[in-house]
């Protein structure tokens, strides 16, 4: 009978060892999966951080509202100046046309 008890005891120890090995394997697999997920999140966070840094550096060079208002005023002033120049050119064009008509009407042989 002592051999039977020894055999049963060995089977119980073997089953307990197999259960412990299975639990350890499951723990290692879950730890590896968790580590992989954490690495994936780290990569995504690094990507987002890079994009945010780029956006912040781009926004550093954008004009403020005050600067945009000033540019708007400058453009409005330029528009007024362009209208004034356009009016002056219209008058100048009329003067040149009158000079050309006068020259065409005068005798061109006297110029020689």
PyMOL commands that set and color helices and strands:
alter all, ss='L'
color gray80, all
select helices_A, chain A and resi 2-60+65-105+108-111
alter helices_A, ss='H'
color red, helices_A
deselect
rebuild
show_as cartoon
